[in-house]
Amino acid sequence: MTTSDIAFNPAVWIESLAAALAGFLADPRLRYTYGVQPNVVEGELSLIVAPWLETEDRATYDHVMGFAKEHQLRIVEDRRTGERALPHPS
């Protein structure tokens, strides 16, 4: 949903952003980046952005947030911690 509650096809923008930031390893499977991953949150398809991405990969963070703001998409902070949080690639 957008900030003005207008329907926006989430599958399209979520898959587009997640795939653009993903890569392939030795096998031919697409691997999502550690900091940006599609997921279902409270029954809605969402794009999870790790909180640490803002300081450690500012270009990716700015790209995702800029897209969300440009299309007036709702942004909710990911408050998960511990094992439930997106892993850090360290």
Kinemage of the C-alpha trace (Angstrom):
@kinemage 1
@onewidth
@group {chain A} dominant
@subgroup {mainchain}
@vectorlist {calphas} color= white
{ca met a 1} P 0.000 0.000 0.000
{ca thr a 2} L 1.068 3.521 -0.532
{ca thr a 3} L 1.053 6.158 2.186
{ca ser a 4} L -2.266 7.367 0.746
{ca asp a 5} L -3.709 3.796 0.887
{ca ile a 6} L -3.665 3.336 -2.889
{ca ala a 7} L -3.068 -0.258 -3.992
{ca phe a 8} L 0.392 -0.825 -5.451
{ca asn a 9} L 1.320 -4.259 -6.750
{ca pro a 10} L 3.876 -5.304 -4.119
{ca ala a 11} L 5.055 -8.418 -5.936
{ca val a 12} L 6.363 -6.303 -8.796
{ca trp a 13} L 8.366 -3.751 -6.814
{ca ile a 14} L 9.540 -6.178 -4.144
{ca glu a 15} L 10.797 -8.768 -6.598
{ca ser a 16} L 12.340 -6.085 -8.827
{ca leu a 17} L 14.300 -4.448 -6.017
{ca ala a 18} L 15.288 -7.717 -4.340
{ca ala a 19} L 16.424 -9.257 -7.641
{ca ala a 20} L 18.353 -6.140 -8.693
{ca leu a 21} L 20.324 -6.324 -5.452
{ca ala a 22} L 20.762 -10.118 -5.508
{ca gly a 23} L 23.496 -12.173 -7.108
{ca phe a 24} L 24.463 -15.671 -8.130
{ca leu a 25} L 27.056 -17.897 -6.503
{ca ala a 26} L 28.622 -21.011 -8.051
{ca asp a 27} L 25.221 -22.627 -8.420
{ca pro a 28} L 22.629 -21.025 -10.724
{ca arg a 29} L 20.344 -19.965 -7.858
{ca leu a 30} L 19.544 -16.354 -7.119
{ca arg a 31} L 20.791 -15.330 -3.658
{ca tyr a 32} L 19.252 -12.309 -1.996
{ca thr a 33} L 21.633 -9.832 -0.415
{ca tyr a 34} L 21.922 -10.008 3.378
{ca gly a 35} L 20.482 -6.546 3.907
{ca val a 36} L 17.438 -6.602 1.606
{ca gln a 37} L 15.104 -9.593 1.453
{ca pro a 38} L 11.472 -10.200 0.496
{ca asn a 39} L 9.248 -11.593 3.250
{ca val a 40} L 5.636 -11.767 4.397
{ca val a 41} L 4.863 -9.502 7.365
{ca glu a 42} L 1.417 -9.551 8.956
{ca gly a 43} L 0.016 -11.169 5.815
{ca glu a 44} L 1.498 -8.621 3.389
{ca leu a 45} L 4.371 -9.194 1.003
{ca ser a 46} L 7.117 -6.850 2.181
{ca leu a 47} L 10.727 -5.954 1.558
{ca ile a 48} L 12.810 -6.220 4.723
{ca val a 49} L 15.729 -3.803 4.933
{ca ala a 50} L 18.285 -4.458 7.672
{ca pro a 51} L 18.832 -1.499 10.014
{ca trp a 52} L 22.626 -1.762 9.637
{ca leu a 53} L 22.341 -1.210 5.876
{ca glu a 54} L 21.968 2.552 6.373
{ca thr a 55} L 25.479 2.873 7.790
{ca glu a 56} L 27.272 0.029 6.014
{ca asp a 57} L 25.894 0.198 2.458
{ca arg a 58} L 24.487 3.676 2.122
{ca ala a 59} L 24.068 3.495 -1.669
{ca thr a 60} L 21.814 0.426 -1.469
{ca tyr a 61} L 19.891 1.887 1.457
{ca asp a 62} L 19.357 5.181 -0.381
{ca his a 63} L 18.249 3.348 -3.543
{ca val a 64} L 15.595 1.296 -1.718
{ca met a 65} L 14.359 4.182 0.424
{ca gly a 66} L 14.334 6.564 -2.531
{ca phe a 67} L 12.200 4.135 -4.516
{ca ala a 68} L 9.796 3.719 -1.605
{ca lys a 69} L 9.455 7.469 -1.104
{ca glu a 70} L 9.107 8.187 -4.834
{ca his a 71} L 6.215 5.719 -5.052
{ca gln a 72} L 4.768 6.766 -1.673
{ca leu a 73} L 5.172 3.269 -0.225
{ca arg a 74} L 4.644 2.746 3.474
{ca ile a 75} L 7.907 2.357 5.405
{ca val a 76} L 7.926 0.560 8.763
{ca glu a 77} L 11.089 0.070 10.793
{ca asp a 78} L 12.213 -3.560 11.170
{ca arg a 79} L 12.318 -4.077 14.938
{ca arg a 80} L 13.370 -7.719 14.927
{ca thr a 81} L 16.425 -8.578 17.002
{ca gly a 82} L 18.578 -11.613 17.716
{ca glu a 83} L 18.053 -14.662 15.529
{ca arg a 84} L 14.988 -13.116 13.880
{ca ala a 85} L 16.903 -10.094 12.535
{ca leu a 86} L 18.469 -10.108 9.072
{ca pro a 87} L 21.994 -11.506 9.401
{ca his a 88} L 24.989 -9.250 9.143
{ca pro a 89} L 27.466 -10.447 6.481
{ca ser a 90} L 30.472 -10.128 8.806
